[in-house]
Amino acid sequence: MLRNSLTNTIIVKRRPLEHYFLSIFSLILNEEKEIILKSYGSSIGTAIDIVNLLTGKILPNFFNVTLESSISNIDVFGGNLDMNKSSNKISVIKIILKVR
């Protein structure tokens, strides 16, 4: 899990959901108004699960805040992720959470 404090971006990889929840909770408690989740490849489902759980069950019960989520873009690009293959295609998703 990587967190860029300048842009409030959390990159979702293969860690358990609780790690991402703690990062998002700390951003909410620091009164951030926008949180960006980025994910790629097989971790896209994890990012979507995080948003669904936060907006549906967790935040309304524990915090007095509401999250609006929007998927800003879904890209497929080629990159050299594997040295053995010359070009691989990978999908990338960016989800913007707005805190109210």
C-alpha positions as CSV (number, residue, x, y, z in Angstrom):
1,M,0.0,0.0,0.0
2,L,1.4,3.3,-1.0
3,R,0.1,6.7,0.0
4,N,1.0,9.9,-1.6
5,S,0.3,12.7,0.9
6,L,0.4,15.4,-1.7
7,T,-2.5,14.1,-3.8
8,N,-4.2,11.9,-1.2
9,T,-3.8,8.9,-3.5
10,I,-3.9,5.3,-2.2
11,I,-2.6,2.6,-4.6
12,V,-4.5,-0.6,-4.0
13,K,-2.5,-3.8,-4.4
14,R,-2.8,-7.2,-2.8
15,R,-2.9,-6.3,0.9
16,P,-5.9,-7.2,3.1
17,L,-8.8,-4.7,3.0
18,E,-8.2,-3.5,6.6
19,H,-4.9,-1.8,5.6
20,Y,-6.7,0.3,3.1
21,F,-9.6,1.1,5.5
22,L,-7.1,2.4,8.0
23,S,-5.5,4.7,5.4
24,I,-8.8,6.0,4.3
25,F,-10.0,6.5,7.9
26,S,-6.9,8.5,8.6
27,L,-7.5,10.7,5.6
28,I,-11.1,11.3,6.6
29,L,-10.0,12.2,10.2
30,N,-7.5,14.6,8.7
31,E,-10.5,16.3,7.1
32,E,-9.5,15.5,3.5
33,K,-12.2,16.3,1.0
34,E,-11.1,14.0,-1.8
35,I,-9.4,10.6,-1.7
36,I,-8.2,8.9,-4.8
37,L,-7.9,5.1,-5.1
38,K,-5.8,3.7,-8.0
39,S,-5.6,0.1,-8.8
40,Y,-4.4,-2.1,-11.7
41,G,-4.8,-5.6,-13.0
42,S,-6.2,-8.2,-10.7
43,S,-6.4,-5.6,-7.8
44,I,-9.2,-3.7,-9.5
45,G,-11.8,-5.9,-7.8
46,T,-10.3,-5.2,-4.4
47,A,-10.5,-1.4,-5.0
48,I,-14.2,-1.8,-5.9
49,D,-14.9,-3.9,-2.8
50,I,-13.3,-1.3,-0.6
51,V,-15.5,1.5,-2.0
52,N,-18.7,-0.7,-1.8
53,L,-18.0,-1.6,1.8
54,L,-17.1,1.9,2.8
55,T,-20.1,3.6,1.2
56,G,-22.6,0.9,2.1
57,K,-21.9,-0.3,5.6
58,I,-18.9,1.1,7.4
59,L,-18.8,4.8,7.1
60,P,-22.5,5.5,7.8
61,N,-22.2,3.5,11.0
62,F,-18.9,4.8,12.4
63,F,-18.4,8.3,11.0
64,N,-20.8,11.1,10.5
65,V,-19.7,11.5,6.8
66,T,-21.0,10.5,3.4
67,L,-18.8,9.4,0.5
68,E,-19.6,10.0,-3.1
69,S,-17.7,7.7,-5.4
70,S,-17.1,8.1,-9.1
71,I,-14.9,6.2,-11.4
72,S,-12.8,8.7,-13.2
73,N,-11.3,6.5,-15.9
74,I,-10.5,3.0,-16.9
75,D,-7.5,2.6,-19.1
76,V,-5.8,-0.3,-20.8
77,F,-2.2,0.4,-21.7
78,G,0.8,-1.6,-22.8
79,G,3.9,-1.7,-20.6
80,N,7.0,-3.7,-19.9
81,L,5.8,-5.3,-16.7
82,D,7.5,-8.6,-17.5
83,M,11.0,-8.7,-18.9
84,N,10.4,-11.9,-20.7
85,K,7.5,-10.5,-22.8
86,S,7.9,-7.4,-24.9
87,S,4.5,-5.9,-24.3
88,N,1.8,-6.7,-21.9
89,K,-1.6,-5.0,-21.6
90,I,-2.9,-4.0,-18.2
91,S,-6.1,-2.3,-17.0
92,V,-5.9,0.6,-14.6
93,I,-8.8,2.2,-12.6
94,K,-9.0,5.4,-10.7
95,I,-11.8,5.9,-8.2
96,I,-12.4,9.3,-6.7
97,L,-14.1,9.5,-3.2
98,K,-15.5,12.8,-2.2
99,V,-16.1,13.2,1.6
100,R,-19.1,15.3,2.8
